[in-house]
Amino acid sequence: MNGAALLEDPSVQRQVHRFTIADYHRMGERGEIGERTELIEGVIIHKMPKSPLHRYITEFLRKRFLDIYGSEYTVSQEQPLSIAVLDSEPEPDLSVVKGTLADFLKAHPTTAELVVEVAVTSLPLDRAKLRGYALAKVREVWIIRADNRSAEVYTEPQGESYAATKLLTFTDSLHACGTEIPLAVIFPKVD
């Protein structure tokens, strides 16, 4: 039985310790968990190392978002969104949150206008986060897929899922705040 199947076994699930957001914060303050973790539905997940391609795409989009979104939005890279209903605190590759940095001095944002996950080796985990993003009413989620140079776009959060999904290919464009971003410019030319 592989690890994923093992975790789906109800008898094993009863033996797995689930954490609340408060538990997670206390463990972090005491140095009991590393900085490269995130809490997904009560389970502490160790984040994967970032490839150069992942870094390139994330940085490219972050710079574009800083130009696109006005001062009433905060563009964050790998910063927490608190989703209390699921005991989740994912750290999306990018998030665009309404408000200034000062608006979040006492608590992490609980939703976002846009979340971007860059999937070079993390596609199953990025898709698993969609439930939390929908429950948090994140308006739009992009999963940028390096494997086939495409993007999955999720909009219209309703309950635990998104009512509208699209798969965009390399020749299509993403749209952020009225600005078109062709997928062809997101992916670097490979010689």
Secondary structure, 3 states (H helix, E strand, C coil): CCHHHHHHCHHHHCCCCCCCHHHHHHHHHCCCCCCCEEEECCEEEECCCCCHHHHHHHHHHHHHHHHHCCCCEEEEECCCCCEHHHCEECCCCEEEEECCHHHHCCCCCCCCCEEEEEECCCHHHHHHCHHHHHHCCCCEEEEEECCCCEEEEEEEEECCEEEEEEEECCCCEEEECCEEEEHHHHCCCCC
